[in-house]
């Protein structure tokens, strides 16, 4: 929701989510926002005394175009509301 909207308005091209697996609730949330799983880093995260895979999800916010976009600050974006 709101964070993705702010990132788009700031001018970002992509957003990444890094999720320690398993975490179905987080996966469902991110996928409901349009994120797609693009990779996994096996046994990358240590949590609660165990090693876990860490998944990476990607969301294209806008067409990257041929130039590097100017990025607005969060304050600039929120001041427009």
Residue pairs with C-beta under 8 A, 6 or more apart in sequence:
1 33
4 15
4 33
4 34
4 59
4 61
6 74
6 77
6 78
7 15
7 61
8 61
8 62
9 72
9 77
9 80
10 71
10 72
10 73
10 74
10 76
10 77
11 69
11 70
11 71
11 72
12 61
12 62
12 69
12 71
13 60
13 61
13 62
13 63
13 64
13 69
14 58
14 59
14 60
14 61
14 64
15 35
15 58
15 59
15 61
16 56
16 57
16 58
16 59
17 26
17 30
17 35
17 56
17 57
17 58
17 59
18 54
18 55
18 56
18 57
19 26
19 27
19 30
19 54
19 55
19 56
19 57
20 45
20 47
20 52
20 53
20 54
21 27
21 40
21 52
21 53
21 54
21 55
22 52
27 37
27 55
27 57
30 57
30 59
31 37
31 57
33 59
34 59
35 57
35 58
35 59
36 57
36 58
36 59
37 55
37 56
37 57
38 56
38 57
38 58
39 55
39 56
40 53
40 54
40 55
40 56
41 53
41 54
41 55
41 56
42 53
43 51
43 52
43 53
44 51
44 52
44 53
44 54
45 51
45 52
45 53
45 54
46 52
